[in-house]
């Protein structure tokens, strides 16, 4: 069996100890593993303090509004209804919207008159409703969701319903 140890002697030649090479190798490996484990633990504790919640990234968006859905004008069905005493008001607004590229349906009369114009929009058509209101010179506050209480017969299935009030009627 080979002797894997070395004897150490001081300057006077007296034996002072010996080094067992296999044991020294094991000690070095254990030391390196311990140092690496300590470095890994230090790195993880530096990025997160004890008891702290994990870091999260979030984007802030309004919870009450859905992202605008842009739809080509030709794909938006627009019904214009006259809610005034002046005949032909819905026809005039229908023609205006038609020349702007909207998919207009034949004009109709509302079942009741309205003191103001209102732009109703169906699900996912709010951005189209806002665009139409802007083009007609109406404030954004006149754009509201389309419900079953809209005084326009046959409006179910329409994307936008424009209720023409006196503020849209030319003198």
Secondary structure, DSSP 8 states (H G I E B T S, - for coil): ----EEEEE-TT--EEEEEEHHHHHHHHHHHHHHHHHHHHHHHHHHHS-TT-----------SS--------GGGSEEEEEE-SSSTTHHHHHHHHHHHTT-EE---EE-SS--SS-EEEE-TT-HHHHHHHHHHTT--GGGEEE--TT-S-TT-TT-SEEEEE-GGGS--
